[in-house]
Amino acid sequence: MTPAIAATSTQDRLSALFEERARLVAEATTDTTPVTALVLLRGLDVVDAVQGARAFAAGLPEAEGRTWLRSWTRTRFLFGNPANLPDRTPARTVAPSGTVAWLGTYPTDHLPGVGRLLKPLSGSLPRLPDTLDVPGRGGPVRELRLATCDVTLIQYLVHLHHTIAEATLLGRLGITEPIRLTHQPDLDAECAHGDPGYTRVHYAAEDSPELRLYTSLAP
C-alpha cells in the first residue's frame, strides 16, 4: 500500500469513528437542551482529573447524563481553587486530592456567576510522564493512549475529559477499572484501524478537514 493510499484509508477510518461518536450522541436522548459542566482546577494533576471526571459522570442521574452526552459533554475549564467555592455554587464532585472540582450540569445560557468570574484555563502543555497509573480495583489495567504533539493544555484536558466522561456514560469504562495513561507524540495508524473501546477523533488543526486520533482507550 502506498503512503497516499494508506493515509486515505486512515482518514476514512477516522471519519467512521467520528461519525460513530455523532451517532451515539444523537441517540442519547430526545432532550436537546444545551447543557455545560464547569470544571475548576487549581493545578494540573492528571490522575486526580481522571478520577474526578469518572466519578462525576458516573454520579449523574441517568436523564441528566444523557442530556449532557447529547450536548457532546460540553465542559468549561476554569482556573480556581475548589476550596474557595461559595456556598451557593457547591461542587458536585471533588477529585480525591482536591485539585479539581466539577459543577453542574447547567443550561448553557444560564451558567452560574462563578463561570463568568473565573479565568478560563489556558497555557501550554507541560512535559508529562510517559505513563501515569490511575488506581482502581479488580480487573486488568485498561490502557488509554493520548497524543501530545502540538496539543495545548486546554486541548489535552478537553480530549482526555471527553474520553473519560463519554466512555463512562456509555458504559464502556467502569468506575473502578484501573487505567494506565500512555502519552505519545502521535497515535499511529494501528490504533486507528484497531478495535478500540472508545476514541476521541477531532480535526487535526483549525480550518482543516483532516482528522486526527487524539485518544484511544483499549477494548
N, C-alpha and C positions, 0 to 999 in steps of 0.2 A: 504494500500500500504506500503510495507516495505521500510526502508530508502534507500536500494540499488536500488530498482526499481524506487523510487521517484527521486533519483539522476540521474539515467539513463534517465528518462523521461525529466528532466530539461535539461540535456546535449543535448538531441535530439531537444528540443525546441530552445535552444541557437544556435545549428547548423543551424536550419531553419532560424533564424533571421540573422545569419552571412551570409548565402547563399543569403538571400533576398537583403542584402546590396550589395553583389557582383553583383547580377543581375542588380540592379539599376545603379551601377557604369558602368557596361558593356554596358548598354542601353543608357547611357547619350549622346554619340556621337561616330562617327566613327573616330574622331581625336584622335589619340593615343599619341600625343606629350606629353612627361612628363613635367609638369609644377609644380612650387612650389611658395607658398606665403611666404613672410617674415613677422614676427611679432616682433616688438621691444617693450620691456617692461622696464620701469624704476622703477616699483613697482607692487605688486600684488593687484589689485583692481578688484575683480571678476565681480562685476556688470558692471564696465567700460568695461572689456574684453568681456562680453556677448553682451553689446550694440554695441560695435565696430565690433565684429565678424558678427553680424547680418546685420549691415549696410554695411559692406564690401561685404558680399556675395550677398546681395540684390542689391548692386550698380554695380555689374559686368555685362557687356553686356552678353546677353544670350549665345552666342557661347563661350565666354571666361569662363563663369561659368560652362558650360557643359564640357569643356576640363579640367577644374580644378577638377570637380567631377570625370571625367574619370581617373584622376590621384589620386583618393582617397583623394581629398582635402589636398594634401601633403603640410605641413607647417613646417617652421623652426622658433623656438622661440629663440630670442637673447636678451641679456641684452643691453639696450640702451635708451637714452632719445630722444623721438620723436622731441623735440625742437631743437636738435642738428643735425638733418639730413641735409646733404649737398644739395644744390640746384639741383645737377644733379640726385639725387635719392629722389624726394619728396614723401611724404606719400600719399597713395591713400585714406586712411581713417584714421582719428584720433578719438579715443574714446572721449566721452563727457568731461571727466575730464582731458584728455591729458596724461594719464598714459600709453596708448598703441597706437601703430600705425601699419598700415598694408601697405606693399609694394608688388608690383607685381600684377598679377602673372607673373613669369619669366620662360623661359625654364630652366629645372633643371640643365642642363650642362652649362648654361650661366648666372649664378647669378651675380648681381652687386657686386662691391667691398665691400660694407657695409656688405654683407652676409659673406664675408671671414674675415673681420677685427674685427667684434664684437664677443664677447664671447657667446657661446651657453648657454642657460638657464640651470641651474642645482639647486640642493639643495633639502631639504626635504620639505614636505608639511606642512605649519604651521597649527595650530588649527584654524578651520573655524567655523563660527556660524552655528547653526543647520539649520537655514533658512536665505536666502537672497532674497529680493524682487527686481526684475528688473522692473522699471516702464514702463507703456505703456498706450495706450489709447483705451478704449472701450473693450467690451467682457469680458468673465470670465478669471480668472488667470489660466494659464497653469502651472502645476507642473512639474519640471524637477528634478528627483532624481539622485543623484550621489554617487557612492561608494567611500569611502576614506581610508578604512583599507589597509595597505601595498601598498599605492599609493604614489609615489614621486610627487614633484611639477610639473615636466615636464609631467609625466603621467596624472596627473589631468588636466592640461591645454590641452593636446592632446585630451583626451576623451571629455572634455567639448567643445573644439573648433570644433572637427569633428561633434559632435551632432548638435550644433547651425548652423554651416555653411551648412551642408548637409540637415538638415531639412528645412532651408531657401531656398536653391537652388531647392529642390524638391517640394516646395510649401506646406510643412507640418507645417511650422511655419511662421506666419505673422510678418511683420516688426514692427508692433505697438502693438502686443499682450503683455500684462503683463505676467511675468514669476515669479514663486516662485521656487528658488533653494532649495532643501532639501538634506542636507548631512547626509548620513547614513554610518555606518561601512561597510555594505554589503547590496545588494539588494536581497530580498528574492525570493523564487520560485513563489510567487503570481505575482510579477512584470514580471517575465519571461513568465509565462503562460497566462498573460492577453493579452489585445489588445492595445498595446502602439501606440502612434502617431509616435514615432521613437525611436530607441535604438542604443546603442554603445556596441557591443559584441566583445570581443577580448580574447586572450589567458590569462589564469589566472597567468601564470608565464612563464619565458623564458624557451624554450626547453620542454614545457609541452603541451600535446594535449588537456588538459581540458580547456573549455571555461568559461568565466565569464561575467556577465552582469555589465557593468560599469556605464551606464546611461540609464534612461528610461523617455521619455517625454510622458506626459499624452495625450490621444487622443484629 
